[in-house]
């Protein structure tokens, strides 16, 4: 059930990108403006505001082994956290305290860099300075996988962090981040990933198609563990790990485009009736969900954003060519957003093209219409009253910010890193 991107997909996408980039090398020469080449001042020590901006987002990077904070309103990089031994592992999924004063990241370190004795910790970072404050040592078995969606979760009251382990036996390590101590390990055979479900509750997805809901007592020990009835078929139609939450309800999409809901407000959790993203016409045209993080939900409006592409069976790893927007209440599709060309966006950032010069506008149009569109891998929608939709591409690395209501592109992030894996909202 844990997804990874096949090497052949990466090689094919990279090959297309490399050929196109080579053709455009001559075009790129000399396009950067001198006023853009002014070096930024060094030695600055900055402090972030106490409250995150409404359109801030974190982008974890596999190659740089960091999670970087960007402002969607400006496209600027605000800061980075490098977590764990560089060059080891994929998964950096930051968690946030309810008051936004702290960031928690489960990490792995090796005594000899990429080998030697392994130590796993939950590290606390100051959310304003992004500096480490303290750490809790946990069992050295936390799961590492690509793209790294839902590897850990924080309880809704901000007290307990649950870290998913796979050795390949599945379990949860529980850390009390208020008392700064490791509580223990809960055995969860056959169940993977972890999602918050209340002040003392988490749930996991299981190989038999059920969900396991774990309730903790005030000390962090297991109080109960209950399985829901089977609500999806893990063999015939598995779920994507990415999910959307509004209140106590979680929404998942399956490979075949079925939306499944689980309500964790009561015990046992309630399973909703599934509904389909695709009608007969869309299925005939072979529209499918795809990507590493293909689903995002705006909780207040109930708008569901889904990455889709046209392909056959088992193409769920392929990037999306469009984003379809649904109203959860009516199950109706309301908007289709074409994915902006990642190659064009990447090269625009490298060339530092502006929109005020005719030459820049012409070259930008050429990039959009000549280069192949390699699609997008992940989505995030901010949760404010005027939300933006953040769209991430892996090869080449590109991030585009859209108006979530209209789908219009409002900004391209010029330097998003080398290889984004997951998007997380603070």
C-alpha positions in Angstrom: 0.0 0.0 0.0 3.0 2.3 0.4 3.7 3.9 -3.0 7.0 4.5 -4.7 7.8 6.0 -8.1 9.2 3.5 -10.5 12.6 4.2 -12.0 11.3 3.9 -15.6 8.9 6.8 -15.0 11.7 9.0 -13.7 14.0 8.1 -16.5 11.4 8.8 -19.2 10.4 12.2 -17.7 14.0 13.2 -17.1 15.0 12.2 -20.7 12.2 14.4 -22.1 13.3 17.3 -19.9 16.9 16.9 -20.8 16.3 17.0 -24.5 14.0 20.0 -24.3 16.5 21.8 -22.0 19.3 21.2 -24.5 17.3 22.7 -27.4 16.6 25.8 -25.3 20.1 26.4 -24.0 20.8 28.9 -26.7 17.6 30.7 -26.0 18.4 30.9 -22.3 21.8 32.6 -22.9 21.7 36.2 -22.1 18.1 36.4 -21.0 18.8 37.1 -17.3 18.6 40.8 -16.5 21.5 42.4 -14.7 19.3 43.9 -12.0 18.2 40.3 -11.0 21.8 39.2 -10.4 22.4 41.4 -7.4 23.6 39.1 -4.6 21.5 38.9 -1.5 23.1 40.2 1.7 24.7 37.4 3.8 24.9 37.0 7.6 21.3 38.0 8.2 19.5 36.5 11.2 15.7 36.6 10.7 12.8 35.7 12.9 9.4 34.6 11.5 6.2 36.1 12.7 4.4 34.3 15.6 1.4 33.4 13.4 2.0 31.7 10.0 0.9 33.6 6.9 -2.4 32.3 5.4 -0.6 31.1 2.3 2.6 29.6 3.7 3.5 26.1 2.8 6.3 23.6 3.5 7.9 21.6 0.7 10.1 18.7 1.6 13.0 17.9 -0.7 14.4 14.4 -1.2 17.8 15.4 -2.6 18.4 18.4 -0.4 17.1 16.5 2.6 15.2 19.5 3.9 11.8 20.9 4.4 11.6 24.5 3.1 9.0 27.1 4.1 7.6 29.3 1.2 5.2 32.2 1.1 2.6 31.5 -1.6 1.9 35.3 -1.8 5.4 36.2 -2.8 6.9 32.9 -3.9 9.9 33.6 -1.6 11.7 31.1 0.5 11.3 32.0 4.2 13.5 29.3 5.8 14.6 25.7 5.8 15.0 22.8 8.2 17.5 20.1 7.4 16.4 16.9 9.2 18.2 13.7 9.8 21.5 12.4 8.2 21.9 14.0 4.8 21.7 11.5 2.0 19.7 9.0 4.0 15.9 8.5 3.7 13.0 10.3 2.1 10.5 11.2 4.7 10.4 14.7 6.2 6.8 15.4 7.3 6.7 18.4 9.8 4.1 18.5 12.5 2.9 21.7 14.3 1.8 22.5 17.8 -1.7 24.0 18.0 -0.4 27.4 18.9 2.2 27.3 16.0 5.1 28.0 18.4 6.8 24.6 17.7 7.5 22.3 14.9 8.1 18.5 15.4 10.0 16.4 13.0 10.8 12.7 13.4 14.3 12.1 12.1 17.0 9.4 11.7 20.7 9.8 12.2 23.6 7.5 11.6 26.9 7.6 13.5 29.0 7.3 10.3 26.9 9.5 8.1 25.1 7.0 5.8 25.9 3.9 8.0 26.7 2.9 11.5 24.6 3.1 14.6 21.1 4.5 14.0 19.3 6.9 16.3 15.7 8.0 15.7 14.4 11.1 17.4 11.4 13.4 17.5 13.1 16.9 17.3 11.4 20.1 18.5 12.2 23.2 16.5 11.3 26.8 17.3 8.7 27.9 14.7 10.0 31.4 14.6 13.8 30.8 14.4 13.6 27.2 12.9 16.4 26.3 15.3 16.3 22.9 17.2 15.3 23.1 20.8 15.2 19.5 22.1 14.7 15.9 21.0 13.1 12.7 22.2 14.8 9.4 21.4 12.4 6.8 19.9 12.9 3.2 18.7 15.1 3.2 15.6 12.6 1.8 13.2 10.5 4.6 11.8 9.3 4.0 8.2 11.1 5.6 5.3 9.3 5.6 1.9 8.6 7.8 -1.1 6.9 10.2 -1.2 6.4 10.1 2.5 2.7 11.0 3.0 1.3 10.3 6.5 4.4 8.9 8.2 3.6 10.5 11.5 0.8 12.6 13.1 0.2 14.8 16.1 -2.9 14.4 18.3 -5.4 17.2 18.1 -4.5 18.6 21.5 -0.8 18.8 20.5 0.4 16.5 23.2 1.3 13.1 21.5 3.2 12.4 18.4 2.7 9.0 16.7 5.4 7.8 14.4 4.7 4.9 12.0 7.3 2.1 12.0 8.0 -0.7 9.5 10.7 -3.3 10.0 8.6 -4.7 8.0 6.4 -5.3 11.1 4.1 -2.4 11.7 3.8 -0.4 14.9 3.5 3.1 16.3 6.1 4.9 18.5 4.4 7.4 20.8 6.2 10.5 22.1 4.8 12.9 24.7 6.1 16.2 23.3 4.8 18.2 26.3 6.6 16.0 28.9 9.5 15.4 26.4 9.6 11.7 26.8 9.1 8.5 24.8 5.9 6.8 26.0 6.2 3.4 24.3 5.5 1.4 21.2 2.1 0.1 20.1 1.9 -3.0 17.9 -0.4 -2.5 14.9 0.1 -5.6 12.7 -1.1 -5.3 9.1 -1.9 -1.5 9.5 0.2 1.3 8.0 0.5 5.1 8.0 -1.0 7.3 10.8 -3.6 10.1 10.8 -4.9 12.2 13.8 -8.4 11.4 15.0 -8.9 13.5 18.2 -7.1 14.6 21.4 -6.1 11.0 22.2 -6.8 9.1 19.0 -5.1 8.1 15.8 -6.1 5.8 12.9 -4.3 3.7 10.4 -5.2 2.0 7.1 -5.0 -1.8 7.1 -4.2 -4.4 4.4 -7.6 -6.1 4.9 -9.4 -2.9 3.8 -10.3 -1.7 7.3 -9.1 1.1 9.5 -7.5 0.7 12.9 -8.5 3.4 15.4 -6.1 3.6 18.4 -7.2 5.5 21.5 -4.6 6.5 24.2 -5.1 7.2 27.8 -3.7 10.4 29.6 -0.3 8.8 29.9 -0.1 7.9 26.2 -0.5 4.2 26.7 -3.0 2.3 24.6 -6.5 2.4 26.0 -8.2 0.7 23.1 -7.7 -0.4 19.5 -10.7 -1.1 17.3 -11.0 -2.0 13.6 -13.7 -0.6 11.4 -15.6 -2.8 9.0 -13.8 -3.3 5.6 -14.5 -0.2 3.5 -12.1 -0.6 0.6 -10.4 -3.4 -1.4 -6.7 -3.2 -0.9 -6.1 -5.7 -3.6 -8.5 -4.6 -6.4 -8.7 -0.9 -5.6 -6.3 0.5 -3.0 -6.3 4.0 -1.5 -3.9 6.8 -2.1 -2.2 7.7 1.2 -2.9 11.4 0.7 -6.2 12.4 2.3 -8.3 15.5 3.1 -9.8 16.3 6.5 -12.7 18.5 7.5 -13.5 18.3 11.2 -13.8 14.7 12.2 -14.2 13.4 8.6 -11.4 12.1 6.4 -11.7 11.7 2.6 -9.5 9.2 0.6 -9.5 8.5 -3.1 -8.9 5.1 -4.6 -6.9 4.2 -7.7 -10.2 3.7 -9.6 -11.5 7.1 -8.5 -13.8 6.1 -5.6 -14.0 8.6 -2.7 -14.1 6.9 0.7 -14.9 8.7 3.9 -14.3 7.8 7.6 -15.8 9.8 10.5 -13.7 9.5 13.6 -16.0 11.5 15.9 -17.3 8.4 17.6 -16.2 5.0 18.6 -16.4 2.9 16.5 -15.6 5.2 13.6 -18.3 5.5 11.0 -17.7 4.6 7.3 -19.6 6.7 4.7 -21.0 5.5 1.4 -18.4 5.8 -1.4 -18.9 7.9 -4.4 -17.2 8.2 -7.8 -15.1 11.0 -9.2 -15.7 9.7 -12.8 -18.8 9.1 -14.8 -19.2 6.7 -17.7 -17.9 9.3 -20.2 -14.7 10.0 -18.1 -14.0 6.3 -17.7 -14.4 5.8 -21.4 -11.8 8.4 -21.9 -9.5 6.6 -19.3 -9.3 9.4 -16.8 -7.6 8.3 -13.6 -6.2 9.7 -10.3 -2.4 9.9 -10.3 0.6 11.3 -8.5 2.2 11.1 -5.1 0.0 13.5 -3.3 -3.0 13.8 -5.6 -5.7 15.0 -3.3 -6.4 18.2 -1.3 -9.5 19.4 0.5 -10.6 22.9 1.5 -12.5 22.1 4.7 -14.7 25.2 5.0 -16.1 25.1 1.5 -16.0 21.3 0.9 -14.1 21.7 -2.3 -12.0 18.6 -3.2 -9.0 19.0 -5.6 -7.8 15.9 -7.4 -4.9 15.4 -9.8 -6.0 13.3 -12.8 -4.5 12.0 -16.0 -5.5 9.8 -18.9 -4.0 6.3 -18.8 -4.6 2.6 -18.4 -4.7 0.3 -15.4 -1.7 0.6 -13.0 -0.9 4.2 -14.1 -1.7 5.6 -10.6 1.9 6.7 -10.2 1.9 8.9 -13.3 1.7 12.6 -12.8 -1.5 14.6 -13.4 -2.3 16.6 -16.5 -5.3 18.3 -15.0 -6.8 19.2 -11.6 -10.5 18.5 -11.2 -12.4 20.3 -8.5 -15.5 18.7 -6.8 -18.1 19.8 -4.4 -18.1 17.2 -1.7 -21.8 17.7 -0.7 -23.2 17.2 -4.3 -20.3 15.1 -5.6 -20.4 17.3 -8.7 -17.3 18.4 -10.6 -17.2 22.2 -10.8 -13.9 23.1 -12.4 -11.1 21.7 -14.5 -7.7 23.3 -14.1 -5.0 22.4 -16.6 -1.6 21.7 -15.0 0.8 24.5 -15.9 3.9 23.3 -17.9 6.5 22.4 -15.2 9.4 22.6 -17.8 8.3 26.1 -18.9 8.0 27.2 -15.3 11.4 25.7 -14.4 13.2 27.4 -17.3 11.4 30.7 -16.7 12.8 30.6 -13.1 16.3 29.8 -14.3 16.1 32.5 -17.0 14.5 35.0 -14.7 11.9 36.0 -17.3 9.7 38.9 -16.5 6.4 39.9 -18.0 7.1 43.5 -18.7 9.3 43.0 -21.8 8.1 41.9 -25.2 11.0 39.5 -25.5 10.3 37.8 -22.2 6.6 37.4 -23.0 7.4 35.9 -26.4 9.9 33.5 -25.0 7.6 32.6 -22.1 4.8 31.8 -24.6 7.3 29.7 -26.6 8.3 27.7 -23.6 4.6 27.0 -22.7 3.7 25.8 -26.1 6.8 24.0 -27.4 8.0 22.0 -24.3 6.2 18.8 -23.4 4.1 19.0 -20.2 5.4 16.4 -17.7 2.5 17.0 -15.3 2.2 17.5 -11.5 2.9 15.2 -8.6 1.3 16.9 -5.6 -1.4 19.3 -4.4 -2.0 21.5 -1.3 -4.8 24.0 -0.7 -4.6 26.5 2.1 -7.4 26.7 4.6 -8.1 30.4 4.7 -11.1 32.3 3.3 -9.3 33.2 0.1 -7.3 30.0 -0.5 -4.5 29.3 -3.0 -3.8 26.0 -4.6 -0.1 24.9 -4.6 0.9 22.5 -7.3 4.2 20.6 -7.2 6.1 18.9 -10.0 9.0 16.5 -9.5 10.8 16.4 -12.8 11.7 19.2 -13.4 11.3 20.7 -9.9 8.6 23.3 -10.2 5.9 24.8 -7.9 2.9 26.8 -9.2 0.5 28.8 -7.1 -3.1 29.1 -8.3 -6.2 31.0 -7.2 -8.1 28.1 -5.7 -11.5 29.6 -6.7 -10.7 30.1 -10.4 -7.7 28.0 -11.1 -5.8 31.0 -12.5 -2.0 30.9 -12.1 -1.0 33.7 -9.9 2.7 32.8 -9.3 5.5 30.5 -10.1 8.1 29.8 -7.4 11.4 30.4 -9.0 13.7 28.2 -6.9 11.7 25.4 -5.2 14.7 23.1 -4.7 15.8 20.0 -6.5 13.3 17.2 -5.9 10.1 18.0 -4.0 8.3 15.1 -2.3 5.4 16.3 -0.2 3.6 19.6 0.6 2.5 20.4 4.1 0.5 23.4 5.5 1.6 24.8 8.9 
